[in-house]
């Protein structure tokens, strides 16, 4: 969030400088506006890259059992088992049977969750977009929609497309920068801040539910 707050302040400075200089035709100023797409894209990539390790660390520290996790997340954690099912060999047939049995007995699986940060990958090398948020909501079984605003789909698409245009020089950054006023970019940054806050809140509630499940289990098993 600090990076986005800083970016909003930077754009406010550009907006002020542009208004004092009249109609801005300075290529340097346009390049500065184009940089905003790189910043927003970088914030999203850092978010998805760092989340798995942080989430796994919190889950393990709380002593969560596998039965307290949604089956969709267990599927990601046990990805190695699923990879064994990719053929018609006897081993693959056994692996498939084990998966079905594991799912059937999921509610009774009291094994503690081990660190899954390395197998729960969200940043897959592609620029972050709608599919990464949708995947997170599906895997964790989060409540509600990943969007906090119906326009968030278009927001992520524009960030992804323009970020790639600028970073890979698919379009002249000056041209990209001149297509947006600082005030337009500030609105985008504010919308992204809202989306990230929505994301953090959903994950926080999810972790709180896991902690509540652990406490309830302790009461049942306790003396």
N, C-alpha and C positions, 0 to 999 in steps of 0.2 A: 504494500500500500504506500510505503514511503516514496517509491519510485514514481508512482502515479501522481501523488501529491506534488512532488517536485516537477513533474512534467506539466501539470496544470499551471504551476507558478511560472514555468518557462514560457508557456504559450500565452499567459497573461502579459508577460513582458513583451513578447513579439506583437501581440495585439496592440499594445500601447505604442510601441515603436512604429508600427504600421500606420496607426491613425495620425500620429504626429508628422509623418513624412508624406501624407497624402496617399495616392494610389501606389501601392508597392509594386515596383518592377525590378527590384533588386534580386538577382539570382541567389545571393547568399541567404537572404531572408527566406526565399522559397525553399532552399535546401534545408534550412532549419525547421520549416514546417513539415517537410517530408520526413525528417528524422523522427517525428512523433510516432509514425507508424512502426518504425523499428523499435522504439521504446515500448509501445503497447504490446507488440508481438513478443518482445523479450520478457516482459512481465508475465505474460500467459505461459510462455515456455518454462520459465523458472517455477511458476506455480505448479504445473503438471509434473515437472521433473522432481521437485522436492516433496510433493505430497506423499508418494508411497512410503518413503522411509519414515517420515514424520508420523503418518497414520499407523504404520506397523509398530513403531516404537511405543506409541500411546496404548495400542491394543495389548501388546505384550506386557507392558508395565502394569496394566489394570488386571492382569491375570484372566483375561477372557478365554473361555473355552470355545472350541470349534462350533458347538451347537448354538452359540450366541451370535454367530456370523451368518449372514444370508448364504444360501447355497450358491448363488451367483458369484460371491467372493471366494468361496471355497473352490469353485471351478478354476478361478484365476490362480489361487494358491497352489492347487494341484495340477498345474498346467503340464508338468512332466508326465503325469499319468495319462492325460488326454493325448499327448503326443505319441504314446505307445499304441494308440488305437488307429493309427493311420494306415494300416494294412489289413490283410485277411489271414494273417498268420495265427497260429494257436495262441501265441503270447498276446496278440492284439485282442483276440476273443476273450481271454481271461481278464485283460485290462478293462474291457467294456463291462464285463460282468461285475468286476470289483467296483467300478464307478456307480453302477445302478444300485448295488448293495449299500455302498457308502451313502448315497443320497437317501435311500429308504430308511437308513438308521441314523440320519443326520441329527435328529432331535435328541438322540441318546449319546452323541459323541462328546464325551467330557474331556477329551484330550486338550491340553492347553495349546493355544495358538502360538506358534513359533514365528520368528521374524520372517516376514514375507515381502520385505521391501524390495528385494532383488527380483522377485517374480511378478510383482504387481506393477507393471509398467504402463504408464499413461502417455509419457512423451515418447513417441515412436519414431522420431526423426522428421516427421512432417510438421509443417507449421500448424499450431494449435487452432482448432476450429470447432464447429458444433459437435462433431462426432466424439471428441474427447470429453466434453461435458456430458453428452448423452451416455457414453460408456461408463463414466463415473457414477451417474445416477442409477444405471442398471446394475452395475456390479455391487454397489453398496446398498441398493434397495432404498434409496433416499426418497423421502416423501415429497410429493408435488412435482413441479416442472423445474428443469434446470434453468429455465429463463426466469428472470425477475421482470422482464419487459418483453412484449411480443417482438420488438425490433432487435432483440439481442442476436438473433440468427443473422440478420443483415450486418449488424455491428461486427461480429466475428469474421464474417466473409470479407468485409471491406478491409479489416485489419490484416487478415491473411493475404489477400490479393495485393494490396498496396505495399505491405511489408516485403513481400517477395519481389515486387517490381523494383523497389528501391534497393534492397539488399543484393539482388542479382543483376541490377542494372538492366532490367527488362524494359524499363521506361526511364527516361531522364528524370532524376529526382527533382530538378527544377520544375519540370512540367507537372509532376505529382504535387509538389508544394503549392504551385500556383492554382491548383484545382480546388484548394480548400482555404478558407479564411481561418485565422487563429481561433475565432469564436466558434467555428464549426468543430474544430479539433478539440477545443475545450469541452464541448458538449459530449463528444465521443469519449474523452477521458473520464468525464463524470459518469457516463453510462457504464463504462468499464469498471469503475470503482464500485458502482452499485451491484454489478454482476459478481465481482469478486467477493464483496461483502455477503451477498446472498449465498454464494458458494461456501464461504467460511462458516456461516451460520448453519447451513444444512449439515455440514460435516461435524460441527460442534454438537448439534443435537443428536446426530448419529452416535458419536462417541459417548455422549451422556446416557443414551439408551443402553449401550453395551455395559457401562458402569452400573446402571440400575439392575441389569440382568445378573451381573456378578454379585451384587449385594443381595438380591433376592435368593440366589442359589445358596449363599452363605447362611441365610436365615433358615432355609429348608434343611440344610445338611448340619447346621449347628447343633449344640447340645440342647 
